Amino acid sequence: MSFTIQNVLVAVDQGYATVDVQIVDNHIQAIAPNLDVVGTVIDGQNKLLLPGFVNAHTHSSEMWQRGIIPPVPLELWIAELYDFAPLEPDQVYLSALGTAVETLLSGGTSVVDHLVLIPGKEIETIASAVRAYQEIGIRAFIGPLIQDESLTAGIPDGGAQREHKTYVRSTEATLALMQEAVDKFHNPSEGVNILVAPTGIQLCSDALFEGCRELSDRYNLCRHAHLLETKAQEKLAQEKYGCSAVEHLKQLGYLSDRTSLAHCVWLSDNDIAILAETRSTVVHNPLSNLRLGSGIAPILKYRQAGVNVSFGCDGAASNDSQDLLEAIKIGSILHNITDMDYHHWITPRESVEIASLGGAKGLNVADELGSLTEGKKADLVLYDLTSLSLLPRTDPIGLLILGRPTQAVDSVWVNGKRVVADSKVTTIDVDALRKNLFERSEWSINRQSATVSQIEAHYRGVMGLPEQLSKSYS
Ligand SMILES: [Zn+2]
């Protein structure tokens, strides 16, 4: 597939330049003014071309629970989430499509789906997400979400010596499932990548982390996990290991230059040094961290320590959207209140680099993706600078990152294939998707979570909160 984008604005060291961009065989062949036309001509006038961003952490099927879970912290939120009836594979397919549409129309060309598996239908779940991402044409990194400990084990004991149920699936069976997922679906040349993705130290044994690390080594898979999202997890790690979660993951050999870790809110300076030394990536999910009251990840410290950072939306039940530009904006300006020294604050151009190259580094594909560089793959986004939300004309990247762009994405190419044109997804029928999402759901209020009422008293006690009857959220 070959085409030439003519007279398009691109960022250069000092400001912007108007250039032509030749794409040949799915790669960027040349970027310069007045190039010969190869293939189809795309008019780039009054448009800005940027590398595609990476939505570096989400859970697509949470789309079915967006907007409904009350404002509670992660440990109670996840109990709420578990109480919903399991989905069907066709719903997983629809929410993966919905996640991809929102990601594409907010500048993303890759999505990391930490995919919640339907019990007993695990391979079908993955197959449904793979089918959705291949149909729509987004680059997919799917990390089947696995654990081998029960939900209550994720809350610190605080000396209570609680017993936990055995998890429904053994460690061995879970690793066998991952092997099957790799055999069936891992196909980077077709834009589908399987990641190993134990959910995190709060619900996973050492054996599960070690088994995942071995699979990752054998098949060169990226590694993913949640890490120290909440204060409760920091306490839990001390109870469980007698050291920090980061020190423990380092001992297990899980940290590497192809390991990306979602959240990283509660890390010490020593932990940060370990992430830098192991060249691990932090995925910043600012909206989820705000929504769940988890805290503010020390992103400026990570950057100063040389730790690679990328942006994620996190699942739509804790965000409650998949708008990547929104996550990038909040994830950039949030840190201005954490450090008086404005020299450390993130500039709009740095935000673009974190979202694109930072995302690519975290997935071990920075040599192929993440910047407008000759020879790299054509994962590109063209922004319409005549959109009302980007007017009047000032600095295009400033408008895009600090503003509130609406309908600003004109076109998207993934691996040289155009998947958005004239601000519309071309590969699937979005009206049919809307109809399906509408018909498979209903207006819903007054939920009461049985699991939350079982664990809330213990949670409040161990976190030092006053004893109190459950609040009604209706
Ligand atoms: Zn998550």
Residues whose N, C-alpha, C, O or C-beta is under 5 A from the ligand:
A	BS01	ZN	D314 G315
